[in-house]
Amino acid sequence: MAEKYLGESIKNLGFGLMRLPMKGDEIDMEQTKRMVDAFMAKGFTYFDTAYVYIGGKSEVALKEAVVDRYPRDSFQCATKLPLWDLKDPGEMEKIFQESLDRAGLEYYDFYLLHALSAEREKQADELGAWDFMKKLKAEGRAKHIGFSFHDTAEALEHILQNHPEMEFVQLQINYVDWESESVQSRKCYEVARKYNKSVIIMEPVRGGSLAIMPPQVQEVFKKAEPEMSVASWAIRYAASLDGLITVLSGMSTEEQLNDNVSYMENFQPLNEAERATVQQVVDILNSLPTIPCTACKYCVDGCPQKINIPGIFKTMNDLTLYNNVEGAKRSYENVTKEGGKAGDCVQCGACEAHCPQKIQIIETLKKAAQTFA
């Protein structure tokens, strides 16, 4: 029977290969393989990577853990084309071929323009990226073409109006950002569905932050469902939406993977009482002044001072949520030991240009410098 929409037959949990288990600077391949095997054994088939993830090692891990070990028709692979540093249109073909070679593939099931926004739409126009994507699909080297997106719903609508050939959109959606005016999860989702585009969800657990949570939030979830993990609420919330290809989870440990597959194998959407529980949690979180960082690390690459911005922001948020001053000081020393400290920021603005969350990074680093001086 034909699918009603692209990706309908794919199970609602995808394996994000952005935060794999590491041994120092290298991916822990043995643990990664065990995670892949557990994932596939439960009927899950979608793997997401990108040209830039883990310095290119993520696509290689896809080859070693999945492509070399399973029949090609038993899984789907997605990767992404970064536009931000490209000057010559010919670089797109070079990058795409490198992505194929790293992963040992002849084609990608899903190929995305990475982290589009209103500004990057202009870059895509100048580079001829839209025609390049259509060419890949016509040649069969990319079965389906789309883009990941970080901007306003208005900017998304502009892209979808101009480029109906794009088959799907990857959006940041979670219960904290659903009504956020900066991320606009709900508005972007509604625009995508208005144009009949299938949706892939990224950051359902918001870079892992919705798996930890302050004690008062954990108490709400545990009172409602004592046996369910805190992270399960976030993933099930996202997976309850219609028109999804899958919900990506960047799983870093076997424990995380086993937890995710346990409740997603026979997925049940949130019921009315569970939605009320989530809303109660949102109300609590909205009362806490935290920094909306998802640890995507796009800000780190161009920093001349090599400041671990996401690490510093996580420390600041932990201090806000838990008020553990000594623990926060230890964490700050740890995240700044191999790079610059918050006070070393030279205010060049390179970080803010790459931040999907539109965080005022320079001002926030000043506050961190004052806090941990």
C-alpha positions in Angstrom: 0.0 0.0 0.0 1.4 3.4 -0.9 2.4 5.8 1.8 0.0 8.7 2.6 3.0 10.9 3.0 6.7 10.7 2.8 8.1 8.6 5.7 4.8 7.3 7.0 6.3 3.8 7.2 9.4 4.8 9.1 9.2 4.3 12.9 9.0 7.5 15.0 12.5 7.2 16.5 15.6 8.1 14.5 19.2 7.6 15.7 21.0 11.0 15.6 24.8 10.4 15.1 25.8 13.8 16.5 26.5 12.9 20.1 28.0 9.4 19.9 29.9 7.8 22.8 33.5 8.9 22.7 36.9 7.6 23.9 38.9 10.8 24.1 38.7 12.3 20.6 37.6 9.1 18.9 34.2 7.5 18.6 33.7 4.4 20.8 32.9 2.2 17.8 32.2 -1.0 19.8 29.6 0.7 22.0 28.2 2.4 18.9 27.8 -0.9 17.2 26.0 -2.4 20.2 23.7 0.6 20.2 23.0 0.2 16.5 22.2 -3.5 16.9 19.8 -2.9 19.7 18.1 -0.1 17.7 17.8 -2.2 14.5 16.6 -5.3 16.5 13.5 -3.3 17.6 12.6 -2.3 14.1 14.1 1.2 14.0 15.8 2.1 10.7 16.6 5.8 10.4 20.1 7.2 10.9 20.9 10.9 10.8 24.3 12.5 10.3 25.9 15.5 8.7 29.1 16.4 6.9 30.3 18.5 9.8 29.3 16.2 12.8 32.3 15.1 15.0 34.7 16.6 12.4 33.5 14.3 9.7 33.9 11.1 11.9 30.1 10.7 12.2 29.7 9.7 8.6 32.6 7.3 8.9 30.9 5.8 12.0 27.7 5.3 9.9 29.7 3.2 7.5 31.4 1.1 10.2 28.4 0.6 12.4 25.5 0.4 9.9 26.4 0.3 6.2 29.1 -2.4 6.4 27.0 -4.6 8.7 23.4 -4.5 7.4 21.7 -4.9 4.0 21.2 -1.6 2.2 17.4 -1.9 2.0 17.1 -2.4 5.8 17.8 1.2 6.9 17.6 4.8 5.8 20.5 7.3 5.9 20.4 11.1 6.0 23.2 13.6 5.9 23.5 17.4 5.3 25.3 19.9 3.1 26.8 22.9 4.9 26.5 26.1 2.9 28.1 28.5 5.3 31.7 28.3 4.2 31.1 27.7 0.5 32.3 30.1 -2.1 32.3 28.0 -5.3 29.3 26.0 -6.5 31.6 23.2 -7.4 32.3 22.6 -3.7 28.8 21.2 -3.3 29.5 18.1 -5.5 32.8 17.6 -3.8 31.2 17.6 -0.3 28.3 15.4 -1.4 30.7 12.8 -2.9 32.9 12.9 0.2 29.7 12.2 2.3 29.0 9.2 0.1 32.6 7.9 0.3 32.9 8.3 4.0 29.7 6.3 4.6 30.4 3.8 1.8 27.1 4.6 0.1 25.9 4.9 -3.5 23.0 7.1 -2.4 21.5 8.8 0.6 17.8 8.3 1.3 17.4 11.8 2.6 19.8 14.7 1.7 19.4 18.1 3.4 20.7 21.6 3.1 22.0 22.2 6.6 20.6 24.8 9.0 18.7 27.0 6.5 17.5 30.5 7.5 16.5 33.6 5.6 20.2 34.5 5.3 21.2 31.0 4.2 18.4 30.9 1.6 20.2 33.8 -0.1 23.5 31.7 0.0 21.6 28.7 -1.5 20.3 31.0 -4.3 23.8 32.4 -5.1 25.4 28.9 -5.1 22.7 27.3 -7.2 22.0 24.8 -4.3 18.4 24.2 -5.3 19.2 23.0 -8.8 22.1 21.0 -7.3 19.6 19.2 -5.0 17.2 18.6 -7.8 20.0 17.1 -9.9 21.0 14.7 -7.1 17.4 13.5 -6.9 17.1 13.1 -10.7 20.3 11.0 -10.7 19.1 8.8 -7.9 22.0 9.7 -5.6 19.6 11.4 -3.2 16.2 9.7 -3.0 14.5 12.6 -1.2 15.6 16.2 -0.8 14.9 18.8 1.9 16.5 21.0 4.5 16.9 21.5 8.2 15.8 24.9 9.4 16.4 27.4 12.2 14.5 30.7 11.7 11.0 32.2 11.8 7.9 30.6 10.4 7.7 33.6 7.9 11.2 32.7 6.6 10.2 29.1 6.3 7.1 30.0 4.3 9.1 32.1 1.9 11.4 29.1 1.2 8.5 26.6 0.7 6.7 29.0 -1.6 9.8 29.4 -3.7 10.9 25.8 -3.6 8.1 23.3 -3.8 10.6 20.7 -4.9 11.7 20.4 -1.3 10.0 17.3 0.0 10.5 17.6 3.8 11.7 19.9 6.5 13.7 19.1 9.7 12.6 21.3 12.6 13.5 21.9 16.2 10.4 20.8 18.1 10.0 20.1 21.8 7.5 21.1 24.5 9.7 24.0 25.8 10.1 25.6 22.3 6.5 24.8 21.1 5.3 28.3 21.8 8.8 30.0 21.9 8.9 33.2 19.9 12.6 32.7 19.1 12.4 29.1 18.0 8.7 29.1 16.8 8.3 25.3 16.9 4.5 25.3 16.5 4.4 28.0 13.9 7.1 26.4 11.8 5.5 23.0 12.1 2.1 24.4 11.0 3.7 26.1 8.0 5.4 22.9 6.9 2.1 21.0 7.2 0.3 23.8 5.3 2.6 23.0 2.4 2.1 19.3 2.8 5.7 18.7 3.8 6.7 15.8 6.0 8.6 16.8 9.1 11.7 15.3 10.8 12.0 16.5 14.4 15.4 17.4 15.9 16.2 18.5 19.4 13.2 16.8 21.0 15.1 16.6 24.3 16.8 20.0 23.7 20.3 18.8 23.6 19.7 16.5 26.6 18.5 19.3 28.9 14.9 17.9 29.0 16.3 14.6 30.3 17.9 16.1 33.3 15.5 18.8 34.6 15.3 20.5 38.0 13.9 18.4 41.0 10.6 20.2 41.0 10.0 19.1 37.4 11.2 15.5 37.9 8.7 15.3 40.8 5.8 16.3 38.5 6.7 13.6 35.9 7.5 10.9 38.5 4.2 11.5 40.2 2.3 11.1 37.0 4.3 8.0 35.7 6.8 6.6 38.2 8.2 4.1 35.8 8.8 6.4 32.9 12.0 8.3 32.4 12.0 12.1 32.3 13.3 12.0 28.7 10.5 9.8 27.5 8.0 12.6 28.0 9.9 14.9 25.6 10.3 12.3 22.9 6.7 11.1 23.1 5.5 14.7 23.0 7.3 15.3 19.8 6.4 11.9 18.3 2.7 12.5 18.9 2.5 15.1 16.1 1.1 14.1 12.6 3.0 14.0 9.4 6.3 12.9 10.8 9.1 11.0 9.1 10.8 10.4 12.4 11.9 12.0 15.7 15.7 12.2 16.1 17.4 11.4 19.4 21.1 12.0 19.8 21.9 9.0 21.9 25.3 8.9 23.6 25.0 5.8 25.8 23.5 2.3 25.6 21.4 3.3 28.6 19.8 6.2 26.7 19.2 4.0 23.7 17.6 1.2 25.6 15.4 3.6 27.4 14.3 5.3 24.2 13.5 2.0 22.3 11.6 0.6 25.3 8.8 3.1 25.1 9.0 3.9 21.3 8.9 0.3 20.1 5.1 0.2 20.6 4.6 4.0 20.6 1.5 5.5 22.2 0.8 9.2 21.6 0.3 11.4 24.7 -3.2 11.3 26.1 -5.1 14.3 27.5 -3.9 13.8 31.1 -0.3 13.4 30.0 -0.6 16.6 27.9 -1.8 18.4 31.1 1.3 17.1 32.9 3.6 18.4 30.2 1.9 21.8 30.4 2.4 21.9 34.1 6.1 21.3 33.6 6.3 24.0 30.9 4.8 26.5 33.3 7.5 25.7 35.9 10.3 26.0 33.3 9.0 29.2 32.0 9.4 30.7 35.4 13.1 29.9 35.4 15.5 32.3 33.7 17.8 29.9 31.7 19.9 30.3 28.5 18.2 28.6 25.5 21.4 26.8 24.3 21.0 23.3 22.7 24.8 22.6 22.6 24.8 22.3 18.8 28.3 23.8 19.0 27.9 25.9 15.8 29.2 28.8 17.8 32.5 27.1 18.7 34.1 26.5 15.3 34.8 30.2 14.4 35.7 31.4 17.9 39.2 32.9 17.8 39.6 32.4 21.6 38.4 28.7 21.5 35.8 29.4 24.2 33.6 26.4 25.0 30.5 28.5 24.8 27.9 25.7 25.2 29.8 24.3 28.2 29.8 27.7 29.9 26.1 28.2 29.2 25.3 24.8 30.6 27.2 25.7 33.7 25.2 28.9 34.0 22.0 27.1 33.6 22.9 24.4 36.1 23.6 27.2 38.6 20.2 28.8 37.9 18.4 25.5 38.2 20.2 23.8 41.1 21.9 26.7 42.9 25.0 24.5 43.5 27.7 27.2 43.6 30.6 24.9 44.3 29.5 22.4 41.7 29.1 25.2 39.2 32.6 26.5 39.9 34.1 23.0 39.4 32.1 22.6 36.1 33.3 26.1 34.9 36.9 25.2 35.5 36.5 21.9 33.7 34.8 23.4 30.6 37.3 26.2 30.2 40.5 24.2 30.9 41.3 23.6 27.2 40.2 26.9 25.8 39.4 30.5 26.6 37.4 31.6 29.7 34.2 33.7 29.4 36.2 36.9 30.0 38.5 36.2 27.1 35.8 37.0 24.6 36.9 39.6 22.1 33.3 40.4 21.0 34.0 39.6 17.3 30.4 38.3 16.9 31.3 35.2 14.9 29.5 33.0 17.4 26.2 35.0 17.2 26.1 34.8 13.4 26.0 30.9 13.7 23.6 30.6 16.7 20.3 28.9 15.7 18.8 30.0 19.0 19.7 33.7 18.4 21.3 33.9 21.8 23.0 37.2 22.7 26.2 35.3 23.3 28.6 38.2 23.9 26.4 39.7 26.7 25.8 36.3 28.2 29.5 35.6 28.3 30.0 38.9 30.1 27.6 37.7 32.8 29.4 34.4 33.0 32.7 36.2 33.4 31.3 38.3 36.3 29.7 35.2 37.9 32.9 33.1 37.9 35.5 35.8 38.2 
